[in-house]
Amino acid sequence: MEWKGKKIIIAGRVTGGRRALIQRLTDAGAVIGSRVSNTTALFIKGTSPGARYDQAKTLGVPIATPPQVEALLAGEEVQLGDDLEEDTPAPAMNAALAELRDQLHAEPSRAGWRAICDTLAACDPGALPIAVDYVQQSSDSWGGAFATFATRWTLSSVGSWVNPHYHHLHLHREGTRYSAVSEEKLADMPRLDLRFAPLAWQRLLLQAETSPMLRVARVLGFHKVKITTTTARNLLSCPDLTHLRALYLTSRPLSPKFARELAAADNLPALTHLDISGARFGEQGARVIATSPRFDALLHINLASLGVEGVQGWDLPTSLQSLDLGSNQLIWGNHVEARLRDTGVTLAALTDLRALNLSANELRPAHLRLLLEAGAFARLQHLDLSVNPELGTTSANLLRDALAALPNLQRLHLSGAGVTGRDRKKLARSCEERGITLVT
């Protein structure tokens, strides 16, 4: 086809880039126009060409798809017509899938996951849904745990940089750095799920925008973005979070009304880990969320720093494996003994519960005895009673005597619990005999 001086119209989205196609046409001598007329030599129909396409058909202008034009520019014989295959994302799709295949088959890493997210963000819109499906299917083999307080303990035990106050969200976002960690200890490390929604996607979500890219994220937490009740509601209406497994809403100014909306949300059916620690909706909001039928498949919930005075009578998910009640008010208010006893009964009824954090609750030996008698710790593998300085040596003796009734216990945290001297040594020997790691 002779291109020199021919007026060409391009309408719609072009796979491979509109500018690149225009450059090739102008290099061949064509003139790119904007209005369809009787002088138009060729109408190039991309995706969603709009009203100009109808004008071209009415005027009888020859119509071609971008792949047909590429073939013409290459000197090939081509049958024109939009009744043939339209502009498909196949070339761009194949390139994107090839790049994703290499990235997904590499050793899982945070840098690798960032590269995958960048590839998706650069995908042509027509290729994006297929690319997203491919990443979803292929990244499932990456697997990995979701960070909880018990995960943090394990990281600390093998020499990680994680300190006791470092929030679990950071473990996913920044990862863990190890120094002088033996191969044996490294083999026991929990490998965290790397599929964290990057910052650009977080902002997109809070602006009430959505994208199929969000479907590949398994972990969502907000970092360096301002989140209020208004913006947080946007995530409750997003249809692309149905595969999300872990949601961190820690220390955010969220209202009781938002707590009720979250409890009624139907767009998070796969959620297994929820962190609402430090949110401003307090104990009332915590109870509404923790007892919601929408979250009856939760495995972990973080209710730390919410002013919770006990979970007595709460209909918590029976699937719960990990519960964080750190930095709350378990001994505040009236009828403390009755509340603690009933809280112990509620915890004992959670047959799958394996990790419990009761740190920084001002517990005393009498409170610990009530919880032990109620069977609250019977099935636990991890128990955190740290930063309860009034527990003291009496509690060390209580725990030593109770170890026989705690057959599954693997790790016991008593740092900052006033356990010192001879009683600490006795408890340490008893724990060692039973294969329990004691941290004091």
C-alpha positions as CSV (number, residue, x, y, z in Angstrom):
1,M,0.0,0.0,0.0
2,E,1.2,3.5,-0.8
3,W,1.2,5.6,2.3
4,K,2.6,8.9,1.1
5,G,0.2,11.8,1.6
6,K,-2.7,9.4,2.6
7,K,-4.9,10.7,5.4
8,I,-5.2,8.1,8.2
9,I,-7.5,8.2,11.2
10,I,-6.8,6.1,14.3
11,A,-9.6,5.7,16.8
12,G,-9.7,3.7,20.0
13,R,-7.1,2.0,22.2
14,V,-4.2,0.4,20.3
15,T,-2.3,-2.6,21.7
16,G,1.4,-1.9,21.6
17,G,1.0,1.8,21.8
18,R,-0.8,4.5,19.8
19,R,2.3,6.7,19.5
20,A,4.4,3.9,18.2
21,L,1.9,3.2,15.4
22,I,1.6,6.8,14.5
23,Q,5.4,7.1,14.3
24,R,5.6,4.1,11.9
25,L,2.8,5.6,9.7
26,T,4.3,9.1,9.5
27,D,7.7,7.5,8.7
28,A,6.0,5.8,5.8
29,G,4.6,9.2,4.6
30,A,1.0,9.0,5.9
31,V,-0.8,12.0,7.4
32,I,-2.6,11.4,10.7
33,G,-6.0,13.2,10.9
34,S,-8.6,13.6,13.6
35,R,-11.9,13.9,11.6
36,V,-13.4,11.4,9.3
37,S,-14.3,12.7,5.8
38,N,-14.5,11.7,2.2
39,T,-10.8,12.3,1.9
40,T,-9.9,9.7,4.6
41,A,-7.9,6.9,3.0
42,L,-8.0,4.5,5.9
43,F,-9.7,4.2,9.3
44,I,-7.8,2.2,11.9
45,K,-10.2,0.7,14.4
46,G,-8.7,0.1,17.8
47,T,-10.6,-1.0,20.9
48,S,-13.7,1.2,21.7
49,P,-13.3,3.5,18.6
50,G,-16.4,5.6,19.4
51,A,-18.7,7.6,17.1
52,R,-16.0,8.1,14.4
53,Y,-16.2,4.4,13.6
54,D,-19.9,4.8,12.7
55,Q,-19.0,7.8,10.5
56,A,-16.3,5.9,8.7
57,K,-18.8,3.0,7.9
58,T,-21.4,5.5,6.7
59,L,-18.9,7.2,4.3
60,G,-17.6,3.9,3.1
61,V,-14.0,4.6,4.3
62,P,-11.8,1.4,4.3
63,I,-11.4,0.0,7.8
64,A,-8.5,-1.9,9.2
65,T,-7.4,-3.2,12.6
66,P,-4.0,-2.3,14.0
67,P,-2.6,-5.9,13.3
68,Q,-3.7,-5.5,9.7
69,V,-2.0,-2.2,9.4
70,E,1.2,-3.6,10.9
71,A,1.1,-6.3,8.2
72,L,0.6,-3.7,5.5
73,L,3.6,-1.6,6.8
74,A,5.6,-4.8,6.6
75,G,4.7,-5.1,2.9
76,E,2.4,-8.1,3.3
77,E,-0.8,-8.7,1.3
78,V,-3.7,-8.2,3.7
79,Q,-7.5,-8.4,3.5
80,L,-8.9,-5.4,5.2
81,G,-12.1,-5.2,7.2
82,D,-13.3,-4.9,10.7
83,D,-15.4,-8.1,10.3
84,L,-12.1,-9.9,10.6
85,E,-10.3,-10.3,13.9
86,E,-10.3,-7.0,15.8
87,D,-7.5,-5.5,17.6
88,T,-6.5,-8.1,20.1
89,P,-4.1,-7.8,23.0
90,A,-2.3,-11.0,21.9
91,P,1.2,-9.5,21.1
92,A,1.2,-7.4,24.3
93,M,-0.4,-10.2,26.3
94,N,2.2,-12.7,25.1
95,A,5.0,-10.4,26.1
96,A,3.5,-9.7,29.5
97,L,2.8,-13.4,30.2
98,A,6.3,-14.3,29.2
99,E,7.7,-11.7,31.6
100,L,5.4,-12.8,34.4
101,R,6.3,-16.4,33.8
102,D,10.0,-15.7,34.3
103,Q,9.2,-13.6,37.5
104,L,6.8,-16.2,39.0
105,H,9.2,-19.1,38.4
106,A,12.1,-17.4,40.1
107,E,12.7,-17.9,43.8
108,P,10.0,-15.9,45.8
109,S,11.3,-12.6,47.1
110,R,10.0,-9.2,47.9
111,A,11.9,-7.7,45.0
112,G,10.4,-10.3,42.7
113,W,6.9,-9.5,44.0
114,R,7.5,-5.8,43.4
115,A,8.6,-6.6,39.8
116,I,5.4,-8.7,39.3
117,C,3.3,-5.7,40.5
118,D,5.2,-3.4,38.2
119,T,4.6,-5.7,35.2
120,L,0.8,-5.8,36.0
121,A,0.7,-2.0,36.3
122,A,2.3,-1.7,32.9
123,C,0.0,-4.2,31.2
124,D,-2.3,-3.1,28.4
125,P,-5.8,-3.0,29.7
126,G,-7.0,-5.6,27.3
127,A,-4.3,-8.0,28.5
128,L,-4.6,-7.2,32.2
129,P,-7.5,-9.7,33.2
130,I,-5.7,-12.7,31.7
131,A,-2.4,-11.5,33.3
132,V,-4.1,-11.2,36.7
133,D,-5.6,-14.7,36.4
134,Y,-2.2,-16.1,35.5
135,V,-0.5,-14.4,38.5
136,Q,-3.3,-15.6,40.8
137,Q,-2.9,-19.2,39.8
138,S,0.9,-19.2,39.6
139,S,1.6,-17.3,42.8
140,D,-0.5,-19.7,44.9
141,S,2.6,-22.0,45.0
142,W,4.5,-19.2,46.8
143,G,2.3,-19.7,49.9
144,G,3.6,-18.4,53.1
145,A,2.3,-17.5,56.6
146,F,0.6,-14.3,57.7
147,A,2.3,-12.3,60.5
148,T,1.0,-12.5,64.0
149,F,2.5,-11.9,67.4
150,A,3.5,-15.6,67.4
151,T,5.3,-15.1,64.1
152,R,7.2,-12.3,65.7
153,W,8.3,-14.5,68.6
154,T,9.7,-17.1,66.2
155,L,11.6,-14.5,64.2
156,S,13.1,-13.1,67.4
157,S,14.2,-16.5,68.5
158,V,16.5,-17.0,65.5
159,G,18.3,-13.7,65.7
160,S,16.0,-11.6,63.5
161,W,16.1,-7.8,63.8
162,V,12.4,-7.8,64.9
163,N,11.9,-6.2,68.3
164,P,9.0,-6.8,70.6
165,H,7.2,-3.6,69.6
166,Y,7.6,-4.0,65.9
167,H,4.3,-4.3,64.3
168,H,3.4,-7.4,62.3
169,L,2.4,-5.4,59.2
170,H,6.1,-4.3,58.8
171,L,7.1,-8.0,58.6
172,H,5.2,-8.4,55.3
173,R,6.1,-5.0,53.9
174,E,9.8,-4.9,54.7
175,G,10.6,-8.5,55.4
176,T,13.1,-9.9,57.8
177,R,16.8,-9.6,57.8
178,Y,18.9,-12.4,59.4
179,S,22.4,-12.3,60.7
180,A,24.4,-15.3,61.8
181,V,21.3,-17.6,61.6
182,S,22.2,-21.3,61.3
183,E,20.7,-23.4,58.6
184,E,18.9,-25.5,61.2
185,K,17.2,-22.5,62.7
186,L,16.5,-21.0,59.3
187,A,14.6,-24.2,58.4
188,D,12.2,-23.5,61.2
189,M,11.5,-20.0,60.1
190,P,7.9,-19.2,59.0
191,R,8.1,-17.9,55.4
192,L,5.8,-14.9,55.2
193,D,3.3,-14.4,52.4
194,L,5.0,-11.9,50.1
195,R,1.9,-10.8,48.1
196,F,1.5,-7.4,49.7
197,A,-0.5,-4.7,47.9
198,P,2.0,-2.0,47.0
199,L,1.6,1.7,48.0
200,A,0.2,2.8,44.6
201,W,-2.6,0.2,44.9
202,Q,-3.3,1.3,48.5
203,R,-3.9,4.9,47.3
204,L,-5.9,3.7,44.4
205,L,-8.2,1.8,46.7
206,L,-8.7,4.7,49.2
207,Q,-9.6,7.0,46.3
208,A,-12.6,4.7,45.5
209,E,-10.9,3.4,42.4
210,T,-10.5,-0.2,41.6
211,S,-8.5,-2.5,39.3
212,P,-8.3,-6.2,38.6
213,M,-4.7,-6.0,39.8
214,L,-6.0,-5.9,43.4
215,R,-7.1,-9.5,43.0
216,V,-3.6,-10.8,43.2
217,A,-2.9,-9.2,46.6
218,R,-3.2,-11.5,49.7
219,V,-2.0,-8.9,52.3
220,L,-3.3,-5.4,52.6
221,G,-2.2,-2.8,55.1
222,F,-2.0,1.0,54.7
223,H,1.5,2.5,54.8
224,K,2.3,6.2,54.3
225,V,-1.3,7.0,53.3
226,K,-3.8,8.8,55.3
227,I,-6.8,6.6,56.1
228,T,-10.0,7.9,57.8
229,T,-13.4,6.3,58.2
230,T,-14.5,7.9,54.9
231,T,-11.6,6.5,52.9
232,A,-11.7,3.2,54.7
233,R,-15.3,2.7,53.5
234,N,-14.0,2.6,50.0
235,L,-12.3,-0.7,50.7
236,L,-15.6,-2.2,51.9
237,S,-17.2,-1.5,48.5
238,C,-14.2,-2.7,46.4
239,P,-15.2,-5.9,44.4
240,D,-11.6,-6.9,43.8
241,L,-10.7,-8.0,47.3
242,T,-12.4,-11.3,47.3
243,H,-9.0,-13.2,47.5
244,L,-7.6,-11.0,50.3
245,R,-6.4,-13.1,53.3
246,A,-4.9,-10.6,55.7
247,L,-6.1,-7.1,56.5
248,Y,-4.2,-4.7,58.8
249,L,-6.1,-1.6,60.0
250,T,-4.0,-1.0,63.0
251,S,-3.9,2.3,64.9
252,R,-6.3,4.1,62.6
253,P,-8.9,6.8,63.5
254,L,-11.8,4.5,62.7
255,S,-15.3,5.2,64.1
256,P,-17.8,2.8,65.7
257,K,-19.9,3.3,62.6
258,F,-17.1,2.0,60.4
259,A,-16.7,-1.0,62.8
260,R,-20.4,-1.9,62.1
261,E,-19.9,-1.5,58.4
262,L,-16.8,-3.7,58.4
263,A,-18.7,-6.3,60.4
264,A,-21.4,-6.4,57.6
265,A,-18.9,-6.3,54.7
266,D,-19.5,-9.0,52.1
267,N,-16.4,-8.4,49.9
268,L,-13.8,-10.1,52.1
269,P,-15.0,-13.7,52.1
270,A,-11.4,-15.2,52.1
271,L,-10.2,-13.1,55.0
272,T,-8.4,-15.2,57.7
273,H,-6.2,-12.6,59.5
274,L,-7.6,-9.3,60.8
275,D,-5.7,-6.7,62.7
276,I,-7.7,-3.8,64.2
277,S,-5.4,-3.1,67.1
278,G,-5.4,0.4,68.4
279,A,-8.4,1.6,66.3
280,R,-10.4,4.3,67.9
281,F,-13.7,2.4,67.9
282,G,-12.7,0.7,71.2
283,E,-14.2,-2.4,72.8
284,Q,-17.6,-1.9,71.4
285,G,-16.3,-1.9,67.8
286,A,-14.0,-4.8,68.6
287,R,-16.8,-6.9,69.7
288,V,-19.1,-6.1,66.8
289,I,-16.3,-7.1,64.4
290,A,-14.9,-10.1,66.3
291,T,-18.4,-11.7,66.6
292,S,-19.6,-11.0,63.1
293,P,-20.9,-14.0,61.1
294,R,-19.0,-12.5,58.1
295,F,-15.8,-13.4,59.8
296,D,-16.6,-16.8,61.1
297,A,-13.6,-18.3,59.2
298,L,-11.0,-16.0,60.9
299,L,-7.9,-17.8,62.1
300,H,-6.3,-14.8,63.7
301,I,-7.6,-11.5,65.1
302,N,-5.6,-8.8,66.8
303,L,-7.7,-6.9,69.4
304,A,-4.7,-5.3,71.2
305,S,-5.0,-1.8,72.6
306,L,-8.8,-1.5,72.3
307,G,-9.7,-1.1,75.9
308,V,-11.2,-4.7,76.0
309,E,-12.2,-5.7,79.5
310,G,-12.8,-9.3,78.6
311,V,-14.3,-11.5,76.0
312,Q,-16.8,-13.2,78.3
313,G,-19.9,-14.1,76.3
314,W,-18.4,-13.2,73.0
315,D,-19.3,-15.5,70.2
316,L,-15.8,-15.7,68.7
317,P,-15.1,-17.7,65.5
318,T,-14.7,-21.3,66.4
319,S,-11.9,-21.5,63.8
320,L,-9.7,-19.0,65.7
321,Q,-6.1,-20.2,66.1
322,S,-4.5,-17.0,67.4
323,L,-5.9,-14.2,69.6
324,D,-4.1,-11.0,70.6
325,L,-5.5,-9.3,73.6
326,G,-2.3,-7.4,74.6
327,S,-2.4,-4.0,76.2
328,N,-6.0,-4.1,77.2
329,Q,-8.0,-3.6,80.4
330,L,-8.8,-7.1,81.5
331,I,-8.6,-6.2,85.2
332,W,-10.3,-2.8,85.0
333,G,-13.9,-2.1,86.1
334,N,-16.2,-4.0,88.4
335,H,-16.6,-7.8,88.9
336,V,-13.1,-8.5,87.7
337,E,-12.9,-12.0,89.0
338,A,-16.2,-13.0,87.4
339,R,-15.2,-11.4,84.1
340,L,-11.9,-13.1,84.1
341,R,-13.4,-16.5,85.0
342,D,-16.0,-16.1,82.2
343,T,-13.3,-14.9,79.8
344,G,-11.3,-18.1,80.6
345,V,-14.4,-20.2,79.9
346,T,-14.9,-18.4,76.5
347,L,-11.2,-19.0,75.6
348,A,-11.4,-22.7,76.7
349,A,-14.3,-23.2,74.3
350,L,-12.1,-22.3,71.3
351,T,-10.8,-25.8,70.6
352,D,-8.5,-24.6,67.8
353,L,-6.9,-21.8,69.7
354,R,-3.1,-22.2,69.7
355,A,-1.6,-18.8,70.4
356,L,-2.8,-16.2,73.0
357,N,-1.3,-12.8,73.9
358,L,-2.3,-11.4,77.3
359,S,0.8,-9.1,77.7
360,A,0.6,-5.7,79.4
361,N,-2.8,-6.3,81.1
362,E,-1.6,-5.7,84.7
363,L,-2.4,-9.3,85.6
364,R,-1.6,-10.6,89.1
365,P,-1.2,-14.1,90.4
366,A,-4.9,-14.3,91.4
367,H,-6.0,-13.4,87.9
368,L,-3.6,-16.0,86.4
369,R,-5.1,-18.7,88.7
370,L,-8.6,-17.9,87.5
371,L,-7.6,-18.3,83.9
372,L,-5.7,-21.5,84.6
373,E,-8.7,-23.0,86.5
374,A,-11.0,-22.1,83.6
375,G,-8.8,-24.1,81.2
376,A,-8.0,-21.0,79.1
377,F,-4.5,-22.2,78.3
378,A,-5.1,-26.0,77.9
379,R,-4.5,-26.2,74.2
380,L,-2.1,-23.4,73.7
381,Q,1.3,-23.7,71.9
382,H,2.2,-20.0,72.5
383,L,1.4,-18.0,75.6
384,D,2.5,-14.4,76.1
385,L,2.2,-13.1,79.7
386,S,5.0,-10.5,79.3
387,V,4.9,-6.9,80.7
388,N,2.7,-7.9,83.6
389,P,5.1,-7.0,86.3
390,E,2.8,-7.9,89.2
391,L,2.8,-11.6,88.2
392,G,6.1,-12.2,90.0
393,T,7.5,-15.4,91.5
394,T,4.1,-16.6,92.7
395,S,2.9,-16.9,89.1
396,A,6.1,-18.7,88.2
397,N,5.3,-21.4,90.7
398,L,1.7,-21.5,89.5
399,L,2.8,-22.0,85.9
400,R,5.4,-24.6,86.9
401,D,2.7,-26.6,88.7
402,A,0.3,-26.2,85.7
403,L,2.7,-27.3,83.0
404,A,1.4,-30.9,83.1
405,A,-2.0,-29.6,82.2
406,L,-0.5,-27.7,79.2
407,P,0.7,-30.6,77.1
408,N,0.9,-28.6,73.8
409,L,2.8,-25.5,75.1
410,Q,5.9,-24.7,73.1
411,R,6.7,-21.1,74.0
412,L,6.1,-19.1,77.1
413,H,6.9,-15.4,77.3
414,L,7.4,-13.9,80.8
415,S,9.8,-11.0,80.0
416,G,8.9,-8.0,82.2
417,A,6.6,-10.2,84.4
418,G,8.7,-9.9,87.5
419,V,9.9,-13.5,87.4
420,T,13.4,-13.6,88.7
421,G,15.9,-15.4,90.8
422,R,15.5,-19.0,92.0
423,D,11.9,-19.3,91.0
424,R,12.8,-18.3,87.4
425,K,15.5,-21.0,87.3
426,K,13.1,-23.6,88.6
427,L,10.5,-22.7,86.0
428,A,13.2,-22.7,83.3
429,R,14.3,-26.2,84.3
430,S,10.7,-27.4,84.2
431,C,10.2,-25.9,80.8
432,E,13.4,-27.3,79.5
433,E,12.3,-30.8,80.6
434,R,9.1,-30.4,78.6
435,G,10.8,-28.9,75.5
436,I,9.2,-25.5,76.2
437,T,11.0,-22.3,75.2
438,L,10.9,-19.8,78.1
439,V,11.6,-16.2,77.4
440,T,12.2,-14.0,80.5
